[in-house]
Amino acid sequence: MNEALIATATGFVVGMLFSFFRLPIPAPPVLSGVTGILGIYLGHVCFQYLITRFFS
């Protein structure tokens, strides 16, 4: 949980800095990009679960 809070705080600071310097954000600007990243992460977690569940 601590890791997630640090990552969120870091992302917040980076977003503020990019806005301050009027740069485009370094993240997908639309919901489909964000959901794509979420899908990649969930696929990774699911694969790891299946491997440990059935092959170890």
ZIGI-V67424 format. One record per residue. N is the residue number from 0. RES is the residue in three letters. OMEGA is omega as a letter, one per 40 degrees, with the letter a starting at -180 (NA if undefined). Layout:
n=N res=RES omega=OMEGA
n=N res=RES omega=OMEGA
This chain:
n=0 res=MET omega=i
n=1 res=ASN omega=i
n=2 res=GLU omega=i
n=3 res=ALA omega=i
n=4 res=LEU omega=i
n=5 res=ILE omega=i
n=6 res=ALA omega=i
n=7 res=THR omega=i
n=8 res=ALA omega=i
n=9 res=THR omega=i
n=10 res=GLY omega=i
n=11 res=PHE omega=a
n=12 res=VAL omega=i
n=13 res=VAL omega=i
n=14 res=GLY omega=i
n=15 res=MET omega=i
n=16 res=LEU omega=i
n=17 res=PHE omega=i
n=18 res=SER omega=i
n=19 res=PHE omega=a
n=20 res=PHE omega=i
n=21 res=ARG omega=i
n=22 res=LEU omega=i
n=23 res=PRO omega=a
n=24 res=ILE omega=a
n=25 res=PRO omega=a
n=26 res=ALA omega=i
n=27 res=PRO omega=a
n=28 res=PRO omega=a
n=29 res=VAL omega=a
n=30 res=LEU omega=a
n=31 res=SER omega=i
n=32 res=GLY omega=i
n=33 res=VAL omega=i
n=34 res=THR omega=i
n=35 res=GLY omega=i
n=36 res=ILE omega=i
n=37 res=LEU omega=i
n=38 res=GLY omega=i
n=39 res=ILE omega=a
n=40 res=TYR omega=a
n=41 res=LEU omega=i
n=42 res=GLY omega=i
n=43 res=HIS omega=a
n=44 res=VAL omega=a
n=45 res=CYS omega=i
n=46 res=PHE omega=i
n=47 res=GLN omega=i
n=48 res=TYR omega=a
n=49 res=LEU omega=i
n=50 res=ILE omega=a
n=51 res=THR omega=a
n=52 res=ARG omega=a
n=53 res=PHE omega=a
n=54 res=PHE omega=i
n=55 res=SER omega=NA
